[in-house]
Amino acid sequence: MSDEKRLERLEDKVDVIKEDVTELKVELKLHMEKVDEHITGDKKIINEITPLLSSLPALIDMAEDHQFRKKLKEETEEKAKHDKVITEAKNAKWKNRAIKIGILTTILSTIVGLYYKFNL
C-alpha cells in the first residue's frame, strides 16, 4: 500500500507541475505577442530612420558650412568695426590739424592785413 500512496503523491506532484507548465506556456504566449509588437515597432522605427541616417553626411556638411559662414561673417564684421574705429581716429586727427591750420591761417592773415593796412 505504501507504493500506491507514493505513486499517488507522485501523480499529484506531476499534476501540479503540469498545471504550472500550462500556465507558463500561456504567459509565454502572451509575452511573445508583446515581444512581436515591439519588434514590429522597432522595424518601423528603423525603416523611418534609415533614410535620415543615409542623408546624415550631407546634413553634417551643411551644418559645418553654416558654422563656417557664420564665423566668417562675424570676423568680417569685427574687421569692419576695427577699420571704422581706425578711420574715425585718422579723420579726427586730420580734423584737429585742419582746425589748428585754420586758426593759424586766420591769425597770420589778420596780422598781414593789419600790417599792410598800417604800412601803406
C-alpha positions as CSV (number, residue, x, y, z in Angstrom):
1,M,0.0,0.0,0.0
2,S,2.8,2.4,0.6
3,D,3.8,2.0,-3.0
4,E,0.4,3.1,-4.1
5,K,0.5,6.2,-1.8
6,R,3.8,7.1,-3.2
7,L,2.5,6.7,-6.7
8,E,-0.5,8.9,-5.9
9,R,1.7,11.6,-4.4
10,L,4.0,11.5,-7.4
11,E,1.0,11.8,-9.7
12,D,-0.3,14.7,-7.6
13,K,3.1,16.4,-7.9
14,V,3.2,15.7,-11.6
15,D,-0.3,17.2,-12.0
16,V,0.8,20.4,-10.1
17,I,3.9,20.6,-12.3
18,K,1.7,20.1,-15.4
19,E,-0.6,22.9,-14.4
20,D,2.4,25.2,-13.8
21,V,3.9,24.3,-17.2
22,T,0.5,25.1,-18.8
23,E,0.3,28.5,-17.0
24,L,3.9,29.2,-18.1
25,K,3.0,28.4,-21.7
26,V,0.1,30.7,-21.6
27,E,2.1,33.5,-20.1
28,L,5.0,32.9,-22.5
29,K,2.5,33.1,-25.4
30,L,1.2,36.5,-24.1
31,H,4.7,37.8,-23.7
32,M,5.7,36.7,-27.1
33,E,2.8,38.7,-28.6
34,K,4.1,41.8,-26.8
35,V,7.7,41.0,-28.0
36,D,6.4,40.6,-31.6
37,E,4.7,44.0,-31.2
38,H,7.9,45.6,-30.0
39,I,9.9,44.0,-32.8
40,T,7.4,45.3,-35.4
41,G,7.5,48.8,-33.8
42,D,11.3,48.7,-33.9
43,K,11.3,47.7,-37.5
44,K,9.0,50.6,-38.3
45,I,11.4,53.0,-36.5
46,I,14.4,51.6,-38.3
47,N,12.7,52.0,-41.7
48,E,11.9,55.6,-40.8
49,I,15.4,56.4,-39.5
50,T,17.4,54.7,-42.3
51,P,16.8,57.4,-44.9
52,L,17.7,60.1,-42.4
53,L,20.9,58.3,-41.5
54,S,21.9,57.9,-45.1
55,S,21.5,61.7,-45.5
56,L,23.4,62.4,-42.3
57,P,26.7,63.2,-44.0
58,A,25.0,65.8,-46.1
59,L,23.4,67.3,-43.0
60,I,26.8,67.4,-41.2
61,D,28.3,69.1,-44.2
62,M,25.5,71.7,-44.3
63,A,25.9,72.4,-40.5
64,E,29.7,72.8,-40.9
65,D,29.2,75.1,-43.9
66,H,26.7,77.2,-41.9
67,Q,29.1,77.4,-38.9
68,F,32.0,78.4,-41.3
69,R,29.9,81.1,-43.0
70,K,28.7,82.4,-39.6
71,K,32.2,82.6,-38.2
72,L,33.5,84.3,-41.4
73,K,30.7,86.8,-41.2
74,E,31.5,87.6,-37.6
75,E,35.2,88.0,-38.4
76,T,34.3,90.3,-41.3
77,E,32.0,92.4,-39.2
78,E,34.7,92.6,-36.5
79,K,37.3,93.7,-39.0
80,A,34.9,96.3,-40.4
81,K,34.3,97.7,-36.9
82,H,38.1,97.8,-36.3
83,D,38.7,99.6,-39.6
84,K,35.9,102.1,-38.9
85,V,37.5,102.9,-35.5
86,I,40.8,103.5,-37.2
87,T,39.3,105.6,-39.9
88,E,37.4,107.7,-37.4
89,A,40.7,108.2,-35.4
90,K,42.5,109.3,-38.5
91,N,39.7,111.6,-39.5
92,A,39.7,113.1,-36.0
93,K,43.5,113.6,-36.3
94,W,43.2,115.4,-39.7
95,K,40.2,117.5,-38.4
96,N,42.3,118.6,-35.4
97,R,45.2,119.5,-37.7
98,A,42.9,121.4,-40.1
99,I,41.4,123.4,-37.2
100,K,44.9,124.3,-36.0
101,I,46.0,125.3,-39.5
102,G,42.8,127.3,-39.9
103,I,43.4,129.2,-36.7
104,L,47.0,129.8,-37.6
105,T,46.0,131.0,-41.1
106,T,43.4,133.3,-39.6
107,I,45.9,134.8,-37.2
108,L,48.5,135.2,-39.9
109,S,46.1,136.7,-42.4
110,T,44.9,139.2,-39.7
111,I,48.4,140.2,-38.9
112,V,49.4,140.5,-42.6
113,G,46.2,142.5,-43.2
114,L,46.9,144.8,-40.3
115,Y,50.5,145.2,-41.4
116,Y,49.6,146.2,-44.9
117,K,46.8,148.5,-43.7
118,F,49.1,150.5,-41.4
119,N,52.2,150.4,-43.6
120,L,50.6,151.5,-46.9
